[in-house]
Amino acid sequence: MVSLPIVFIHRTAEEHVGLCMQQAKYSNPSSRVILIGSPENKYLSAENTEHFLLSRFYQSAQAFSFVYKHSTSNTYEYNLFCFQRWFILRDFMRNQGIERCCYLDSDVMLFTDISKRYNEEFDDFTFEYTWTTVCDLEELNQFCDYATKFFRDPLHYETLLQFAKEMGDVPISDMVLFILFHNYALRRKATYGIVANGFFDHNLNCPFAPSCPQADSQDGKKQIYQKAGALFCKITGTTDYLPAHSLHFQGHAKAYIPFFGSQAIPNTDDFMFFDYATCKWVRVEP
């Protein structure tokens, strides 16, 4: 089995990035864990991880900026970079001779061995979430061509605008184009992150998709349990628990990242839940 490299792309120096990298390495000890970043955040890569300068892989991302059209309330620089990162990742993979990798946003913590389970169990979960996905180089090439075509050609751009409108008049983002690419170019069905008897988290602050079983919540966030160091959510109205393959600490939820590293979780046979109000793991009373 060839271990999948795990790649993060982040431009600024924020401590949670290093914590998420260390969690990826802890759960995937045989994988390369890589940050493509800036000189300012090189210190976030510990001895067991790698750092590459984003500027080395920016040429095609820069070319994309000339066809990009801005149509969102997000800042121009932020939204453009969300698209550019896929060109950066593509060129990095080409440079390193990497045919397949796992890409994670810098606020995602990974709790499963992605390499060990990918071919047998996670194959359907690709190009569905921009913040957590396995990227095949051939398909990433297709996506970069897809993105360029949809922004350069006026008719394709109108199709993208119409698709965003049908989704609920959402802003044009790489997430919208990912869904279009996933559904119509790759012709894959949505998993909503629930695969292999577990879940890749969409957003800790949000419930599962309406068509899925729902998880118990606390303070507007998924209630997370642990037993023997493994994390779960509890399916509402049942006694069933669903293992967490990953958790996405989007927005203000980043503050909880230090409490969810595998080495920070109490490793006991008792069920415990994380109390967001006190930031402590609390034993579940029988």
ZICORWO-V624277 format. One record per helix or strand of 2 or more residues. SS is the DSSP state (alpha for helix, beta for strand). FROM is the first residue (numbers start at 1). TO is the last residue. Records with the same first field share a line. If there is no record, write none. Layout:
BEGIN
SS=FROM-TO + FROM-TO
END
This chain:
BEGIN
beta=5-9 + 33-37 + 50-53 + 100-104 + 108-110 + 132-136 + 194-195 + 198-200 + 217-218 + 221-222 + 225-227 + 230-235 + 241-248 + 272-275 + 280-283
alpha=15-27 + 39-44 + 54-57 + 59-65 + 76-96 + 114-122 + 137-152 + 154-166 + 174-185 + 251-259
END
